[in-house]
Amino acid sequence: LFSQNSQAEVPIVGVLNGQVISGQIDRLSICDNDIYLIDFKSNKYVPKTHLDVPVTYQKQMKTYKDLLKKIFPDKVIHTYLLWTENLTLMELFKNED
């Protein structure tokens, strides 16, 4: 996620379901067959599993993933949250690609 292929604070804009979406990806790494998308979260409470992640964050990351899938339809997109409180890297949507 911090290799030479990665970029910080990448703006993303697109249309999903007729709605214009604009956001910023904290960390993005584009490789041959895969894309790694990471967002930093500084909450004091860190969920124990991806199932406990607040719905707001799940929607945000799903939106970013869907926008990237439109741009890179042939790549597998891996979506992560990095909880800065305890440096936990948590993958979301593991079996959706």
N, C-alpha and C positions, 0 to 999 in steps of 0.2 A: 504493500500500500504506500510505501514511501520510496519506491524505486525511481529510477530515472524516467520511467514511463508515466509517473504519476504527476498530477497537477493539484494545486490547492485553490480553493475558492473559485470553482468553475461555475460561471453563470449558465443557466439552462432555461430556455423559453420554448414553448410549443403549444399545440392545441390538442386537448383531449376531450372527447365528447362535446365538442362545440365550445369549450371554454378555454380561454387563453390562460396559460400557466406560466409563471415566472418564478424562479427560485435560484438558489445557490448551493452547489454541492461542495461540502467541505473538503473532500479528497476524492479524486477520480483517477483510476489507473486503467488504461486501455492496452490490452495485450492482444496477441494473435487471435485467440478464440474466445477470450473472456474479457469482461469489464468488471472492475471492482469499484463499488460505490460505497463511501463511508461518510457518516455524519457524526459529529462530535456532540455529545450531550453532557451537560455539567450538573445534572440533577443530584441532589444529596441522596435521594432514594434510587437505588439501582435495582431494576427488576431481576428476579432470579433466573427467569427463562424468557425466551422471545415471546411466549404466550402472555406474559405479564406486561409487555411494553404498552404504554398508553396508546389508545386508538389514534390520537392526533399524530404521533410519530409514525405509526404504521401507515397511515394515509399519506403522509409526507413522502415516506420512502417508496411506497408503492407508486405514487405519482411520478417521482423521479425515475424509477425503474421503467414504467410504461413509456415515458418520454424517450428514454435512451433506447428502448426496444424499437421504437419507430425509426430512430436514426440508424441503429445497428441491428437490424433484424436477424442476422446470422450469428450474433455473439450471445454467449451465456452471460447473464448479468447477475453478479453476486452483490448482495445488499447487506451492509453492516452498520451497526451503531457502536461507537466507541464511548463508553461511559468513563468520563474523566475522573470521577470520584474515586474509583478503584482500578482504573485502567483495564476494564473488562471489554473485550471485543465480542460482540454478539451478532450472529448472522440471523437475518430475517428471510422469510420466504424460501427456505432451503430446497423444497421439492417442486417449485413451480415452473422450472425451465424444462 
